[in-house]
Every structure is written in C-alpha cells, then in structure tokens.
C-alpha cells in the first residue's frame, strides 16, 4: 500500500496540519481572498474551519487543491487526474514541490474605486426615441435621408 501512495502528495497529511500550515504562511485574509469560503472570512479559527471542511467535501477539495497547486507549486493535473478529488491524485515521481506562491489580499475593483464611482441609476435618463424605423437619425445615415426625401 505504501508503494501505491508514494507519489500522492496528500497521503498521510492531516487536514488540520494542512490548514495550520496554510494559515501560518498566508494568514486568514489571504486565504479568504483566494478561497472564497465563509469559514475563512467571518470569525476564522482552525477549529471552526476544520469542522466545516470535514463536513463539506467541495470546500475541502478547494483547500486541498490550493495547497497542492499554489502552496506546494505542483504542476496542474492532466485531464484524467483533474477528474479525481485532490486526495486521490498522483504526481509523477520526478515532480518535486516548489516554494509557495507569494500572494496578497485581493481587492475588488468596486472597493478600490470607493464612492468615486458613478452608478447607472444616479445618471438622468434620456428621453425615449420615438422615431420610426425608416427615419434617419440626425447627422447620420445617408440612405435614411434619401428614403425620407423620396416619400
């Protein structure tokens, strides 16, 4: 059994150790911005996050994928391996983990622009265009003007 798991990077790694390593390296803010999970955003703790991740398979797979491909810097899996959950994926023996990615807290464009942004509902609406389809818009269509002259 050990020979089969030799090229599985998550074999023997407990979820608690994985999460602790990520939090120690990146912190809760970066994890919350990179992995959009509420347990990292509101009152984050190892205990509450573990409780959520153990119950929720999709969230655990997101964290394990982040650990493998951003923290351990392993190459992205091929199509066959991608179909498997991260715990079941294998990596070729010649691929070794690299240094963790340097990540910063992501800020949204709305937060950066703040109150300086203008919203569509703040702008006055223009009057509706009541022209017929065959009428030419002002300053424009030569053929539309020709059609209007010949009627």
C-alpha positions in Angstrom: 0.0 0.0 0.0 2.8 2.4 0.8 4.3 1.9 -2.7 1.0 2.8 -4.3 0.8 6.1 -2.3 4.4 7.0 -2.8 3.5 9.6 -5.5 0.4 11.0 -3.7 1.4 14.4 -2.1 -1.5 14.4 0.3 -1.1 10.9 1.6 -0.6 11.0 5.4 -1.2 14.7 5.6 -4.0 15.5 8.1 -6.4 18.3 7.2 -5.5 20.1 10.5 -1.8 20.1 9.6 -2.5 21.3 6.1 -4.8 24.1 7.3 -2.4 25.2 10.0 0.5 25.3 7.5 -1.6 27.5 5.1 -2.7 29.8 7.9 0.8 30.2 9.3 2.2 31.0 5.9 -0.5 33.1 4.3 -2.9 34.2 7.1 -6.7 34.3 7.2 -7.1 37.4 5.0 -5.2 35.9 2.0 -6.9 32.6 2.4 -10.3 34.3 2.4 -9.5 36.3 -0.7 -8.0 33.3 -2.6 -10.5 30.6 -1.5 -14.0 32.1 -1.3 -15.3 30.2 1.8 -17.1 31.9 4.6 -15.3 30.0 7.3 -12.2 31.9 6.4 -14.0 35.3 6.3 -16.1 35.6 9.4 -14.5 34.8 12.8 -12.0 32.4 11.4 -10.3 29.8 13.6 -8.7 26.4 13.0 -11.3 24.6 15.0 -14.4 26.1 13.2 -12.7 25.8 9.8 -11.9 22.1 10.3 -15.4 21.4 11.4 -16.8 23.0 8.2 -14.2 21.4 5.9 -14.7 17.9 7.3 -18.4 18.2 6.6 -18.2 19.9 3.2 -16.5 17.9 0.5 -16.4 20.7 -2.1 -14.8 23.1 0.3 -12.2 20.6 1.5 -11.3 19.9 -2.2 -10.8 23.6 -2.8 -8.5 23.9 0.1 -6.5 20.8 -0.8 -6.3 22.0 -4.4 -5.0 25.3 -3.2 -2.4 23.5 -1.0 -1.2 21.4 -3.9 -1.1 24.0 -6.7 -0.4 27.3 -5.0 1.4 26.4 -1.8 3.3 23.3 -2.9 3.5 24.7 -6.5 3.0 21.4 -8.2 2.1 21.5 -11.9 -1.6 21.4 -12.8 -3.0 17.9 -13.3 -3.8 16.4 -16.6 -7.5 15.8 -17.6 -7.7 12.4 -16.1 -6.2 13.4 -12.8 -8.3 16.6 -12.7 -11.5 14.5 -12.6 -10.3 13.0 -9.3 -10.5 14.7 -5.9 -7.1 16.2 -4.8 -6.6 13.4 -2.2 -6.8 10.7 -4.9 -4.5 12.4 -7.4 -1.0 11.3 -8.1 2.0 13.2 -9.4 5.0 11.8 -11.3 7.9 10.9 -9.1 10.2 13.4 -10.8 8.0 16.4 -9.9 9.0 17.9 -6.7 7.2 20.6 -4.7 8.5 24.2 -5.1 8.4 27.3 -2.9 5.0 28.6 -2.0 3.5 31.3 -4.2 3.6 34.9 -2.9 0.0 36.0 -2.6 -1.6 39.2 -1.4 -5.1 40.0 -0.4 -7.2 40.6 -3.5 -9.2 43.7 -3.5 -12.2 44.1 -5.8 -12.4 47.0 -8.3 -15.6 48.3 -6.5 -13.7 48.6 -3.2 -10.8 50.4 -4.9 -12.9 53.0 -6.6 -15.0 53.5 -3.5 -17.5 56.4 -3.6 -15.9 57.9 -6.6 -17.7 55.5 -8.9 -20.9 56.6 -10.6 -23.8 54.2 -10.8 -26.2 53.9 -13.6 -29.2 54.8 -11.5 -27.6 58.1 -10.5 -27.5 59.4 -14.1 -30.5 61.1 -15.6 -32.4 59.1 -18.2 -32.7 60.4 -21.7 -36.0 60.7 -23.4 -37.2 57.7 -25.3 -36.5 57.7 -29.0 -39.9 57.9 -30.7 -38.7 57.9 -34.4 -40.0 55.4 -36.8 -37.7 52.7 -38.1 -37.4 54.3 -41.5 -36.5 57.7 -40.3 -32.8 58.6 -40.3 -31.1 59.6 -37.1 -29.9 63.2 -37.1 -26.4 63.7 -38.6 -26.0 60.3 -39.9 -27.4 57.8 -42.4 -27.3 59.0 -46.0 -29.6 56.3 -47.2 -32.1 57.1 -44.4 -32.1 60.7 -45.6 -32.6 59.6 -49.2 -35.6 57.4 -48.2 -37.2 60.3 -46.3 -36.8 62.7 -49.4 -38.5 60.2 -51.8 -41.6 59.7 -49.7 
